[in-house]
Amino acid sequence: MSWWRCFQGILGREFLRFLNQRSRFFSALVRPLVWLAVFAAGFRSALGISIIPPYETYITYEVYIAPGLVGMIQLFNGMQSSLSMVYDREMGSMKTLMVSPFPRWFLLTSKLLAGTIVSLFQVYVFLGIAWFFEVQLPPEGYLAVLPMLVLSGLMLGALGLVLSSWIEQLENFAGVMNFVIFPMFFLSSALYPLWRMRESSEWLYWVCAFNPFTHAVEAIRHVLYLKWSPEAFAWVLGSTLLLLLAAIWGYSPKRGLLPAKRGGW
């Protein structure tokens, strides 16, 4: 019960922070909706997308990029959640959490899971609004994709935790966020299929193929259409475990002693 109360406390704090930062919620929705409503019009004619696995039917470009925009929401949310870790570290509340009797892996995993649950709310609000933009997916897909959304949210949140474990100042992390987010998003299959990228550049294709965000988007895309991609699932699961282990190591007490001497936590 004490472990459950600890998780409830972390989850409740994350939700309170989310509710008090209404601009965070609206910015998370406005960004993908702009891509869906404005940029899709230009990309549609340029790419000429018609039949793309796993759909096996004609789809519009708006329908194609919707899973990529779902991934964008989770990516930004993961970075925002990790940004709060840097803030908590500067304010001292992070140190209070880390010296609690609970194991470090449990505290960090709880933080990741709490951030992922917050991102799920944003994702389903976006999918509800996207319905009016003719992004109408199979009804069963909205429920079937939930476990994959949890896994991809954990992976992207763990990436943010790894970055926050090495960056000591809030201002530096904000700059690194843009340096990480936009290359991961554009060098993926979120906006265009990989075979289109291969027609343009072989080396860019391989960069996209080894991008974990690509496989997160592809896993979400397949499950939304009640399909299954073992390769994408394996990539996401493996990346989640590696990034989580790196985050747990990065937040070790021994490493925390050095930033404390320089005015950090």
C-alpha positions as a printed NumPy array, in Angstrom:
array([[  0.   ,   0.   ,   0.   ],
       [  2.872,   2.383,   0.699],
       [  4.191,   1.862,  -2.842],
       [  0.731,   2.559,  -4.249],
       [  0.393,   5.742,  -2.153],
       [  3.786,   6.879,  -3.405],
       [  2.696,   6.362,  -7.008],
       [ -0.598,   8.16 ,  -6.332],
       [  1.324,  11.113,  -4.93 ],
       [  3.587,  11.347,  -7.987],
       [  0.629,  10.938, -10.361],
       [ -1.459,  13.519,  -8.486],
       [  1.394,  16.028,  -8.528],
       [  1.84 ,  15.54 , -12.265],
       [ -1.881,  16.078, -12.908],
       [ -1.983,  19.182, -10.699],
       [  0.967,  20.622, -12.56 ],
       [ -0.719,  19.837, -15.856],
       [ -4.003,  21.462, -14.775],
       [ -2.207,  24.566, -13.537],
       [ -0.339,  24.903, -16.834],
       [ -3.263,  25.261, -19.221],
       [ -1.001,  26.741, -21.902],
       [  0.863,  23.414, -21.96 ],
       [ -2.343,  21.589, -22.86 ],
       [ -3.385,  24.02 , -25.592],
       [  0.09 ,  24.225, -27.108],
       [  0.212,  20.423, -27.22 ],
       [ -3.022,  20.467, -29.261],
       [ -2.451,  23.539, -31.425],
       [  0.868,  22.296, -32.79 ],
       [ -0.408,  19.018, -34.347],
       [ -3.704,  20.596, -35.402],
       [ -1.797,  23.221, -37.409],
       [  0.073,  20.442, -39.174],
       [ -3.186,  18.592, -39.774],
       [ -5.201,  21.551, -41.065],
       [ -2.593,  23.695, -42.841],
       [  0.542,  21.785, -43.796],
       [ -1.338,  18.687, -44.915],
       [ -2.841,  20.651, -47.808],
       [  0.607,  21.308, -49.297],
       [  2.125,  17.9  , -48.59 ],
       [ -0.893,  16.036, -49.964],
       [ -0.341,  17.   , -53.6  ],
       [  3.455,  16.696, -53.333],
       [  3.486,  13.133, -51.975],
       [  0.457,  11.735, -53.769],
       [ -0.169,   9.1  , -51.099],
       [ -2.754,   6.507, -52.06 ],
       [ -2.039,   2.962, -50.848],
       [  0.286,   2.535, -47.886],
       [  0.762,  -0.532, -45.689],
       [ -0.795,  -1.423, -43.301],
       [ -3.965,   0.151, -44.686],
       [ -4.404,  -1.719, -47.998],
       [ -6.979,   0.906, -48.939],
       [ -6.94 ,   4.45 , -50.278],
       [ -6.241,   7.007, -47.573],
       [ -5.924,  10.756, -47.449],
       [ -2.729,  12.449, -46.348],
       [ -4.489,  13.701, -43.201],
       [ -5.187,  10.103, -42.201],
       [ -1.587,   9.11 , -42.927],
       [  0.05 ,  11.773, -40.745],
       [ -2.402,  11.45 , -37.816],
       [ -0.324,   8.711, -36.066],
       [  2.796,  10.812, -36.569],
       [  1.096,  13.774, -34.919],
       [  0.058,  11.521, -32.033],
       [  3.739,  10.678, -31.653],
       [  4.541,  14.396, -31.754],
       [  2.203,  15.011, -28.812],
       [  3.873,  12.277, -26.796],
       [  7.35 ,  13.484, -27.729],
       [  6.658,  17.047, -26.611],
       [  4.923,  15.84 , -23.46 ],
       [  7.865,  13.606, -22.579],
       [ 10.244,  16.536, -22.956],
       [  7.978,  18.865, -20.978],
       [  7.707,  16.317, -18.178],
       [ 11.5  ,  16.013, -18.062],
       [ 11.81 ,  19.788, -18.114],
       [  9.878,  19.792, -14.849],
       [ 12.472,  17.362, -13.456],
       [ 15.211,  19.918, -14.117],
       [ 13.076,  22.588, -12.441],
       [ 12.425,  20.348,  -9.425],
       [ 16.132,  19.641,  -9.187],
       [ 16.929,  23.352,  -9.088],
       [ 14.236,  23.996,  -6.484],
       [ 15.32 ,  21.071,  -4.306],
       [ 12.102,  19.   ,  -4.417],
       [ 13.779,  16.432,  -6.68 ],
       [ 16.385,  15.744,  -4.003],
       [ 13.603,  15.174,  -1.461],
       [ 12.038,  12.592,  -3.767],
       [ 15.312,  10.805,  -4.441],
       [ 16.215,  10.378,  -0.761],
       [ 12.891,   8.7  ,   0.02 ],
       [ 13.048,   5.027,   1.148],
       [ 11.651,   3.82 ,  -2.175],
       [ 14.082,   2.478,  -4.796],
       [ 15.233,   4.894,  -7.458],
       [ 13.959,   2.715, -10.309],
       [ 10.44 ,   2.778,  -8.833],
       [ 10.427,   6.569,  -8.396],
       [ 11.633,   7.233, -11.95 ],
       [  9.293,   4.651, -13.471],
       [  6.385,   6.186, -11.535],
       [  7.339,   9.612, -12.833],
       [  7.474,   8.239, -16.386],
       [  4.137,   6.463, -16.065],
       [  2.483,   9.564, -14.595],
       [  3.713,  11.682, -17.512],
       [  2.529,   9.04 , -19.969],
       [ -0.971,   8.996, -18.455],
       [ -1.14 ,  12.774, -18.857],
       [ -0.101,  12.434, -22.511],
       [ -2.874,   9.868, -23.134],
       [ -5.48 ,  12.469, -22.251],
       [ -3.946,  14.89 , -24.747],
       [ -3.73 ,  12.221, -27.466],
       [ -7.384,  11.212, -27.239],
       [ -8.54 ,  14.842, -27.222],
       [ -6.501,  15.362, -30.397],
       [ -7.971,  12.256, -32.039],
       [-11.461,  13.461, -31.124],
       [-10.836,  16.842, -32.787],
       [ -9.131,  15.159, -35.76 ],
       [-12.366,  13.26 , -36.425],
       [-13.838,  16.527, -37.735],
       [-10.878,  16.788, -40.134],
       [-11.971,  13.482, -41.704],
       [ -9.378,  11.477, -39.785],
       [-11.838,   8.697, -39.065],
       [-10.066,   5.532, -37.962],
       [-11.556,   2.1  , -37.176],
       [-13.48 ,   2.432, -33.884],
       [-11.743,  -0.632, -32.405],
       [ -8.373,   0.934, -33.184],
       [ -8.883,   3.725, -30.654],
       [ -8.994,   1.152, -27.859],
       [ -6.472,  -1.302, -29.32 ],
       [ -3.804,   1.402, -29.578],
       [ -3.907,   2.226, -25.859],
       [ -1.189,  -0.276, -24.745],
       [  1.073,   0.893, -27.58 ],
       [  0.532,   4.512, -26.598],
       [  1.621,   3.656, -23.057],
       [  4.777,   1.943, -24.334],
       [  5.691,   4.731, -26.768],
       [  4.98 ,   7.34 , -24.086],
       [  7.333,   5.543, -21.707],
       [ 10.043,   5.422, -24.373],
       [  9.836,   9.119, -25.227],
       [  9.558,  10.084, -21.575],
       [ 12.636,   7.983, -20.765],
       [ 14.532,   9.832, -23.487],
       [ 13.686,  13.1  , -21.793],
       [ 14.777,  11.705, -18.425],
       [ 18.156,  10.705, -19.85 ],
       [ 18.671,  14.237, -21.139],
       [ 17.524,  15.826, -17.872],
       [ 19.956,  13.662, -15.895],
       [ 22.897,  15.245, -17.713],
       [ 21.697,  18.843, -18.051],
       [ 21.933,  20.894, -14.892],
       [ 20.303,  24.225, -15.815],
       [ 16.747,  24.879, -16.935],
       [ 17.806,  27.245, -19.739],
       [ 20.142,  24.665, -21.262],
       [ 17.484,  21.969, -21.283],
       [ 15.008,  24.199, -23.128],
       [ 17.554,  24.631, -25.929],
       [ 18.383,  20.936, -26.081],
       [ 14.674,  20.108, -26.368],
       [ 14.432,  21.775, -29.782],
       [ 17.723,  20.206, -30.856],
       [ 16.329,  16.737, -30.095],
       [ 12.626,  17.073, -30.936],
       [ 12.735,  18.447, -34.459],
       [ 15.424,  16.115, -35.897],
       [ 13.614,  13.112, -34.378],
       [ 10.291,  14.246, -35.811],
       [ 11.396,  15.206, -39.325],
       [ 13.802,  12.261, -39.704],
       [ 11.013,   9.737, -39.24 ],
       [  7.981,   8.357, -41.043],
       [  5.654,  10.789, -39.245],
       [  5.132,  13.01 , -42.312],
       [  6.11 ,  10.771, -45.217],
       [  6.676,   7.043, -45.807],
       [ 10.236,   5.746, -45.674],
       [ 10.213,   4.603, -49.282],
       [  9.713,   8.224, -50.287],
       [ 12.753,   9.166, -48.247],
       [ 14.761,   6.384, -49.903],
       [ 13.921,   7.745, -53.347],
       [ 15.459,  11.039, -52.273],
       [ 18.512,   9.956, -50.251],
       [ 19.815,   6.536, -49.238],
       [ 21.698,   7.754, -46.16 ],
       [ 18.733,   9.775, -44.917],
       [ 16.605,   6.669, -45.285],
       [ 18.912,   4.721, -42.976],
       [ 18.956,   7.57 , -40.464],
       [ 15.148,   7.438, -40.404],
       [ 15.184,   3.628, -40.199],
       [ 17.347,   3.716, -37.051],
       [ 15.336,   6.503, -35.428],
       [ 13.351,   5.039, -32.485],
       [ 10.64 ,   7.645, -33.061],
       [ 10.042,   6.157, -36.528],
       [  9.226,   2.789, -35.014],
       [  7.031,   4.344, -32.336],
       [  4.995,   6.051, -35.069],
       [  4.842,   2.878, -37.171],
       [  3.726,   0.791, -34.187],
       [  0.948,   3.289, -33.41 ],
       [ -0.006,   3.47 , -37.099],
       [ -0.334,  -0.293, -37.442],
       [ -2.324,  -0.835, -34.245],
       [ -4.746,   1.981, -35.087],
       [ -5.665,  -0.09 , -38.144],
       [ -5.785,  -3.332, -36.119],
       [ -2.541,  -4.552, -37.699],
       [  0.665,  -5.663, -36.015],
       [  4.308,  -4.828, -36.681],
       [  6.623,  -7.088, -34.625],
       [  9.707,  -5.171, -35.787],
       [  8.345,  -1.791, -34.681],
       [  7.175,  -3.226, -31.359],
       [ 10.596,  -4.79 , -30.702],
       [ 12.334,  -1.482, -31.477],
       [ 10.078,   0.474, -29.131],
       [ 10.323,  -2.069, -26.32 ],
       [ 14.105,  -2.352, -26.604],
       [ 14.554,   1.43 , -26.774],
       [ 12.325,   1.878, -23.724],
       [ 14.363,  -0.554, -21.634],
       [ 17.716,   0.906, -22.699],
       [ 16.646,   4.512, -22.109],
       [ 15.065,   3.662, -18.756],
       [ 18.245,   1.927, -17.596],
       [ 20.283,   4.931, -18.746],
       [ 17.964,   7.295, -16.84 ],
       [ 18.197,   5.215, -13.643],
       [ 21.982,   5.233, -13.91 ],
       [ 22.012,   8.968, -14.669],
       [ 20.016,   9.758, -11.524],
       [ 22.262,   7.725,  -9.232],
       [ 23.097,   9.336,  -5.841],
       [ 26.831,   9.197,  -6.591],
       [ 26.412,  11.285,  -9.718],
       [ 24.129,  13.669,  -7.85 ],
       [ 26.92 ,  14.693,  -5.47 ],
       [ 28.949,  16.416,  -8.187],
       [ 26.26 ,  18.867,  -9.43 ],
       [ 25.502,  19.755,  -5.798],
       [ 28.98 ,  21.2  ,  -5.387],
       [ 28.452,  23.461,  -8.397],
       [ 25.181,  24.911,  -7.145],
       [ 22.86 ,  22.314,  -8.673],
       [ 20.998,  19.613,  -6.772]])
